[in-house]
Amino acid sequence: MTTPATPAPAPGATPPAERSARVAAVQLAPVIGDLAGNAARAAAGIQGALDAGADVVVLPELCTSGYLLDDEAEARSLAVPAGSPLLAAWAAACRTRPGAVVVGGFCELGPDGRLHNSSAVVDASGVRAVYRKAHLWDVERLLFTPGDAAPPVVETAHGRISTVICYDLGFPEWVRTAALAGADLLAVPTNWALGPCPPGERPIGHLAAMGAARANHLAIACADRSGRERGLDWTEGSAVVGADGWVLSAPVTGVGTAWADVDLRASRDRRLGAVGHLWGDRRPELYGSLVAPASPVVLPRTEVLARSV
């Protein structure tokens, strides 16, 4: 469980006047292959956060299916279209709190039959946008087709919300794309595998989120996961990071929620010092190498498969 960064208000309480949104990064423990159970876990997490005063709820990556899918056949058996009752249930939950928004990861069956590691931005009206992970981590590329569209930016009651997924956060160009498009909050469904961390240090995912937030003056909410899955443990690193780059939420252990009150529209003020401006000081004419083709490093498929075993 977790201790909120600020006490969660009683249901129906008036939100603090000094903030735009109460952001909740809900840390779940999906069970691989359990579509019905995972739907119930997500629904409980969403409703619990909304009842406690959340305005924006972020759920983990692939929270509908589980992450360590054996093969494409297993992924396909757990994939759902964006118009599925599962996401409709998220919209129904949003109707219990005015202005509520949910951003969550799901295993998507696209209209063309392709599979995607996706996230949906949902409010009371339904699915507002679907984002498909553009940068697939390791053997994810054997299961999913990468997305080919920029992170969406959705105007909501609390500000402009965008989303990327897990490994996407490690590509500065991609986060900057969302920020330049006007995002106030970047919602990041993620599954961070547990790795080595020096004593007293934050998880490496936090550092990535903190750096991205600071570099773009953009609030970021990362919803990680819990629970052992096929022998793998997780970082349990759910966090809400302010536009100044500092983590605002308390740590979460196990299933729980990372909370923070965030003035999302404050992300838009990118003035620096007396005359500087984060956008105005950019030198895009010098950045051509960022989008120049790189020498590809391509492993033979047989080697990729061998590495995945």
Phi and psi in degrees as a GROMACS rama.xvg file:
@    title "Ramachandran Plot"
@    xaxis  label "Phi"
@    yaxis  label "Psi"
@TYPE xy
-142.196  155.628  THR-2
-99.8907  119.582  THR-3
-57.4609  149.546  PRO-4
-60.1822  -35.1334  ALA-5
-130.974  148.743  THR-6
-57.627  136.17  PRO-7
-67.5731  133.714  ALA-8
-73.2803  160.22  PRO-9
-66.5701  148.787  ALA-10
-52.6711  132.802  PRO-11
85.5801  -3.13864  GLY-12
-69.2084  151.818  ALA-13
-71.9884  127.82  THR-14
-66.5526  153.143  PRO-15
-57.4521  138.253  PRO-16
-69.0823  -23.0011  ALA-17
-82.9507  0.169183  GLU-18
-128.244  159.631  ARG-19
-90.5139  -33.8022  SER-20
-153.875  142.923  ALA-21
-94.8503  116.044  ARG-22
-102.567  132.205  VAL-23
-124.074  117.347  ALA-24
-97.4607  106.051  ALA-25
-90.4136  119.017  VAL-26
-94.8279  112.243  GLN-27
-108.032  171.081  LEU-28
-124.991  76.8286  ALA-29
-61.0891  151.485  PRO-30
-111.335  121.583  VAL-31
-60.6829  131.061  ILE-32
87.3954  -7.891  GLY-33
-99.2906  76.9911  ASP-34
-57.6665  -49.1103  LEU-35
-66.1799  -43.5982  ALA-36
-65.5084  -40.727  GLY-37
-67.0823  -36.2786  ASN-38
-61.5996  -41.1601  ALA-39
-67.8049  -38.8593  ALA-40
-64.0245  -43.2507  ARG-41
-64.9152  -43.4619  ALA-42
-61.1171  -42.5259  ALA-43
-65.6018  -40.969  ALA-44
-63.739  -43.3271  GLY-45
-63.1733  -51.9384  ILE-46
-65.7148  -37.4116  GLN-47
-61.7724  -41.9223  GLY-48
-67.6605  -43.186  ALA-49
-64.3728  -41.3398  LEU-50
-63.8113  -27.1839  ASP-51
-89.9745  6.50787  ALA-52
104.747  9.14182  GLY-53
-69.0864  143.258  ALA-54
-102.898  -35.3073  ASP-55
-126.364  125.998  VAL-56
-118.083  128.671  VAL-57
-115.663  132.583  VAL-58
-110.952  162.087  LEU-59
-68.971  168.987  PRO-60
-63.1449  138.14  GLU-61
47.5887  40.7842  LEU-62
-72.7413  -13.1107  CYS-63
-82.913  -25.2264  THR-64
-119.98  -24.9939  SER-65
91.2113  163.477  GLY-66
-100.643  -47.3657  TYR-67
-81.6098  66.2194  LEU-68
-72.9702  136.162  LEU-69
-67.3961  -42.5255  ASP-70
-161.08  179.1  ASP-71
-63.0037  -34.5121  GLU-72
-63.0613  -42.9463  ALA-73
-66.2838  -42.7976  GLU-74
-59.7924  -43.1193  ALA-75
-64.8275  -34.4603  ARG-76
-68.6545  -17.3345  SER-77
-112.486  0.159257  LEU-78
-80.0751  146.07  ALA-79
-132.179  149.055  VAL-80
-74.708  161.94  PRO-81
-63.2134  -22.2804  ALA-82
-92.1016  17.9479  GLY-83
-72.8941  157.802  SER-84
-58.0945  -26.8711  PRO-85
-59.8932  -48.3967  LEU-86
-75.6163  -28.0265  LEU-87
-62.1744  -32.6686  ALA-88
-66.8277  -34.6293  ALA-89
-63.7609  -40.7824  TRP-90
-64.2255  -40.2068  ALA-91
-61.5945  -39.9479  ALA-92
-63.0359  -38.626  ALA-93
-61.278  -28.9646  CYS-94
-71.5849  -8.29528  ARG-95
-85.3759  -8.71522  THR-96
-141.774  120.022  ARG-97
-55.9642  130.27  PRO-98
81.0388  1.0841  GLY-99
-65.0394  145.445  ALA-100
-133.035  138.053  VAL-101
-121.296  133.98  VAL-102
-124.222  120.197  VAL-103
-145.002  153.921  GLY-104
-88.9932  141.974  GLY-105
-149.312  157.206  PHE-106
-85.6145  109.317  CYS-107
-98.7774  133.798  GLU-108
-95.8479  108.769  LEU-109
-71.7343  163.669  GLY-110
-59.0907  -26.1018  PRO-111
-92.653  7.95731  ASP-112
88.309  -5.17147  GLY-113
-77.7202  155.659  ARG-114
-101.672  142.234  LEU-115
-137.515  146.165  HIS-116
-88.681  104.575  ASN-117
-125.263  163.719  SER-118
-131.333  148.727  SER-119
-119.7  139.399  ALA-120
-102  119.051  VAL-121
-128.075  138.579  VAL-122
-135.531  -166.169  ASP-123
-61.058  -24.102  ALA-124
-82.2972  -13.022  SER-125
124.77  -156.872  GLY-126
-76.5616  117.478  VAL-127
-87.4775  -33.8428  ARG-128
-160.341  151.065  ALA-129
-124.373  129.547  VAL-130
-112.64  137.024  TYR-131
-110.317  125.193  ARG-132
-52.1381  123.811  LYS-133
-87.4754  -30.5997  ALA-134
-113.288  99.1051  HIS-135
-83.6672  131.054  LEU-136
-80.758  124.373  TRP-137
47.239  -123.005  ASP-138
-79.1371  2.9837  VAL-139
-54.4678  -31.404  GLU-140
-67.9691  -14.1117  ARG-141
-82.1028  -12.7077  LEU-142
-111.052  -37.96  LEU-143
-117.863  153.995  PHE-144
-92.0317  128.73  THR-145
-68.4305  150.015  PRO-146
-70.7432  156.406  GLY-147
-127.862  22.6466  ASP-148
-126.055  150.109  ALA-149
-65.5596  158.537  ALA-150
-56.4845  131.602  PRO-151
-71.4788  154.482  PRO-152
-123.258  117.975  VAL-153
-112.683  125.091  VAL-154
-75.7099  125.358  GLU-155
-128.056  177.715  THR-156
-62.8102  -19.9702  ALA-157
-110.107  -5.65149  HIS-158
139.816  -173.945  GLY-159
-92.3376  122.69  ARG-160
-114.206  131.864  ILE-161
-121.167  173.344  SER-162
-150.678  141.126  THR-163
-133.281  177.595  VAL-164
-129.633  122.335  ILE-165
43.6832  -104.073  CYS-166
-57.3641  -27.6324  TYR-167
-53.503  -33.9535  ASP-168
-62.6053  -22.4995  LEU-169
-80.1216  0.0993203  GLY-170
-110.011  100.227  PHE-171
-55.2889  -33.5925  PRO-172
-61.9216  -33.5252  GLU-173
-76.7289  -41.3891  TRP-174
-65.2903  -41.7156  VAL-175
-61.6328  -35.3603  ARG-176
-58.0918  -45.9999  THR-177
-65.6242  -41.1286  ALA-178
-65.1254  -44.6683  ALA-179
-65.0199  -26.499  LEU-180
-79.6403  -2.6487  ALA-181
108.33  9.16872  GLY-182
-63.838  139.702  ALA-183
-98.4275  -30.9908  ASP-184
-136.253  132.67  LEU-185
-106.449  114.499  LEU-186
-91.912  127.615  ALA-187
-124.692  91.1703  VAL-188
-64.0866  132.39  PRO-189
-146.571  158.447  THR-190
-132.15  94.9234  ASN-191
-93.4322  110.571  TRP-192
-63.5617  143.427  ALA-193
-67.5266  128.795  LEU-194
-135.769  178.128  GLY-195
-64.6321  143.213  PRO-196
-147.167  123.535  CYS-197
-58.4761  146.391  PRO-198
-54.2871  134.932  PRO-199
83.0473  -5.32652  GLY-200
-94.0155  155.176  GLU-201
-75.8327  157.06  ARG-202
-57.7325  150.122  PRO-203
-61.5552  -29.8902  ILE-204
-63.3744  -36.3595  GLY-205
-62.0935  -42.3065  HIS-206
-63.7399  -38.953  LEU-207
-62.6736  -44.2566  ALA-208
-67.2141  -40.7145  ALA-209
-63.2276  -44.1648  MET-210
-64.6655  -41.32  GLY-211
-66.0879  -41.2394  ALA-212
-62.8927  -46.2134  ALA-213
-64.5473  -43.2665  ARG-214
-66.9707  -24.1749  ALA-215
-116.47  -1.09605  ASN-216
46.5059  62.7678  HIS-217
-141.058  123.329  LEU-218
-66.4386  141.861  ALA-219
-134.603  132.984  ILE-220
-120.783  117.637  ALA-221
-108.334  122.543  CYS-222
-105.931  106.547  ALA-223
-91.1508  -176.386  ASP-224
-125.206  171.273  ARG-225
-130.175  179.949  SER-226
86.623  133.758  GLY-227
-73.3913  137.46  ARG-228
-132.981  115.921  GLU-229
46.6121  45.5637  ARG-230
86.2521  -2.94624  GLY-231
-105.007  133.694  LEU-232
-99.8704  163.855  ASP-233
-121.43  158.022  TRP-234
-66.9166  -29.3127  THR-235
56.3975  51.4188  GLU-236
-104.924  26.0858  GLY-237
-55.4106  137.055  SER-238
-160.881  152.128  ALA-239
-115.085  125.641  VAL-240
-115.465  132.476  VAL-241
-75.7428  166.877  GLY-242
-65.1337  -16.3178  ALA-243
-84.8164  -2.86114  ASP-244
96.1801  0.593809  GLY-245
-98.385  141.214  TRP-246
-70.6579  127.949  VAL-247
-98.0505  -21.5544  LEU-248
-96.7566  160.107  SER-249
-81.9695  155.121  ALA-250
-60.9499  152.573  PRO-251
-120.403  129.438  VAL-252
-115.476  127.903  THR-253
72.1155  -151.357  GLY-254
-77.7419  128.629  VAL-255
177.579  -164.161  GLY-256
-139.134  133.387  THR-257
-93.3324  121.997  ALA-258
-112.191  148.739  TRP-259
-163.228  145.353  ALA-260
-90.889  123.472  ASP-261
-131.439  128.747  VAL-262
-82.8535  93.1936  ASP-263
-63.2463  -36.7026  LEU-264
-69.3353  -15.9535  ARG-265
-65.3325  -19.5262  ALA-266
-60.941  -22.4055  SER-267
-77.1743  -16.9219  ARG-268
-88.1177  97.0985  ASP-269
-106.971  25.583  ARG-270
-68.9742  143.154  ARG-271
-129.802  122.044  LEU-272
63.5601  -151.262  GLY-273
-78.7114  -37.3447  ALA-274
-132.344  -2.08712  VAL-275
-83.128  161.902  GLY-276
-152.812  129.813  HIS-277
-56.9443  -38.5871  LEU-278
-83.279  -41.9675  TRP-279
-65.5155  -24.9898  GLY-280
-86.908  -1.55443  ASP-281
-66.044  153.257  ARG-282
-126.723  67.603  ARG-283
-59.5462  -24.1416  PRO-284
-66.5218  -14.6383  GLU-285
-97.4876  -3.76636  LEU-286
-100.958  16.3665  TYR-287
-56.9644  -33.3624  GLY-288
-65.5912  -19.2088  SER-289
-66.0472  -28.9667  LEU-290
-112.145  5.53789  VAL-291
-72.6759  144.926  ALA-292
-59.8117  134.902  PRO-293
-96.4179  159.202  ALA-294
-66.3728  119.753  SER-295
-69.9021  143.535  PRO-296
-113.562  102.251  VAL-297
-116.456  121.421  VAL-298
-87.4335  140.931  LEU-299
-57.0454  146.443  PRO-300
-56.5492  -37.0354  ARG-301
-62.8289  -37.176  THR-302
-70.7946  -38.1111  GLU-303
-60.7774  -44.2552  VAL-304
-64.1602  -39.5774  LEU-305
-63.303  -39.2562  ALA-306
-69.449  -25.0047  ARG-307
-81.5347  -12.8477  SER-308
